[in-house]
Amino acid sequence: MLTAISTAFHKGGWGMWPILFTSVVTIAIIVERAVYLFRASVDKDKLLALLKSQVMSGNVQGAIKVCSGNPTPMTRIVQAGLMKFNKSDEEVQAAMDEAALRELPKINARTPYLAMTANFAVMAGLLGTISGMIKSFGSVGSDEGGNKATELANEAYKSGKGILEIIREKKILTEQQIQELLNPANLTGLDKAKYTTK
């Protein structure tokens, strides 16, 4: 299997290197984010039950110590609210909102790069495909023999035009012949009459 992957990689040409680099970066970001989120997770039911028992017994400092002993984004936000325990509800909410604004960027860090690396990989693949097509047209166009396929490929390579566009310009085929060639029934070999429902 590794041999097949290696062979396909080498056949892909230079375009495979940016795709490989992008894949490595993407995997690194995914692993780093997964590790961070795993460490940031907490058993919220157990934590909330512990905090509730501390607060209901009037031991706010004990609840704050519980939060500081489990440093995760969630506990830091709750701890910010507990620090304003004797203040008004608005001040408690403001303190928790402020803490959330500090913690959320840490949770979302580097995730936007995943979309960027995905787009870059697609563009690198397309660039490699176009490069391969230009190379193929160039090699076909350089063949001797002077047949129509070679002439068309050579002109497409030099002008950047599509094969169909050149066929129409040079009137190699009539429009009816082109439509017959492009007819899905002709391309697939299926008899349309057999599959038409009455």
N, C-alpha and C positions, 0 to 999 in steps of 0.2 A: 504493500500500500504506500509506504513512504517513497519507494522507487517511482511509483506512478505519479505521486504528487510532485516529486523532484523533476521528473521528465516534463510534466505539464507546466511547471514553473519556468523551466529553461526555454520551453517552446513559446511561452508567453512573451518573451523578450523583456526589454527594459521597463515596460509598463507594470510588470509584476513587482518591481522593487518598491515603488511608492505605495502600492496596495499592501505589501507585506509590512512596511513601516507603519501604515495607518492601522493595520490589524493589531500590531504589537502595542501601539499607543492606546487603542480602544480597549484591549484586554487589560492593560495596566490600570486604566481608569476604572473599569468595571470591578476589578479585584480590590483596588484601594477603597472605592465607595462601599463595596460589600463588607469589607473589614470594618470600616468606620461605622456603618449603620448597625452591624452586629454588636459592636462595642457600645454603641449609643442606645441599644434597646434595653428595656427594663420591664420586669413583670409589673405592669401598671395596676392590676387588681390587688396584688400583694402590697405594693407601695402605697396605694390609696387607702387601703385598710389600715396600714400602720400609721400613716399620717393622720387619718381620721381619729384613731384612738388617742394619739398624742394631743391633737387639737381639742378634742372633746374633754379630755382630762385637764385642759388648761396648760399643758406643757408645750408651749409654742417653740421654745428654745430646743426642746427635744426633737420636734418636727423639723426644725431648721438643720439640726445635726444629722438627721436621717437623710435629708436632701444633699447636704454637703458630703456625706459619706458615700453617696452614689452619684458621682458627677456625670450626669447625662444631660442632653438638652432639655428634656422634660423636667427633671428635678431642679435644674437651674432656674427654669421659668417659674416653677412652683415656689422655690425658695425666695425669688424676688418678691412674690406676692406675700409670703409669710413674713418677710422683713418689714412689711408695712401693715402688719396685723392690727395695730392700734389706730391706724389712719382710716380715712373714709373709703367707701367702696370704690369711688372714682380713682383715688390715689393707688389703691391696691391693683385695680385693673390697668392703670397707666404703667405701673412698675412691671407687671407681667407682660404687657404689650411691648415695652422697651426691651425686656429680656428676650422676648420672642424674636424681635427684630435683630438682636445680636446672634441668636442661635440658628435661625432659618438659613442665613447665607452659608453657615458651616455645613448644614445638612445638604444644601443644594450645590455646594462647591464642585466645580469641574464637570457636573452633569451636562451643561450646555455644550461642552466639547464633543460629546458623543454624537450629537446631530451634525456638528461641523466635520468630524472625521468620517461619518457615513457619507456625507455629500462629497467630501474630497475623494473617497475611495471610488464612488460612482464616476466622478469626473476623470480620475486617473484611468479607470477601466475604459471609458469612452475614448479618451485620448489614445490609449494603446490600440483600441479597435480601429480607429481612424488611421493611425500610423500603419497598422498591419494591412488595411485595405489599400492605402496608397502604395505600399511596398508591393502588394500582390498585383495591382494594376500595372505598376512599373515593370515588374518581371514578365507579365503576360505581354505587355506592349513591346518589350524588347525582343520577343521571339520572332524568328524569321518565318516566312511562308506567305505573308500577305493575305491571310484569310480574313473574313469579316469580323470574327471574334477578336482577333489580334488588333485590327484597325480600331474597333470600338473601344477596346480596353486602353489602347494607346491614347486615343483622343480624350477619353474620360480622365485618364491620368494627367494629361497636359492641361486640359481646360477646367477640370473640377466639376464638369457637368455630369448629370446622371445618364446612365445608358439609355433609358427610355426617352429622355430629352433629345439625345443625339439621333436615335432611331427616327424620331418624328421630324427633326430638322433635315436629315438627309433623305427622308422619305424611303427608307429601306423597307419598311412595312406600311401597309395602309392602316388607317384607324380601325377598320373592321377586323383586320388580322391581329392588331394589338389587343382589341377587346376580346377576341376569341382566345388568344393566348392567356389573358389574365382572368378569364372566366373561371370561377371556383370549381365548376363541374368538370372543366377540362383539366384543371390542375390536379384535382383529386381522383379523377377517373370514375366518379360516381355518375350514374344515370339519373338525372334530375326527375324524370318521369316516374321512376320507381318509388321515389320518396315524396311525391306530391300527394297531399291528402285531398280527397274529393269532398 
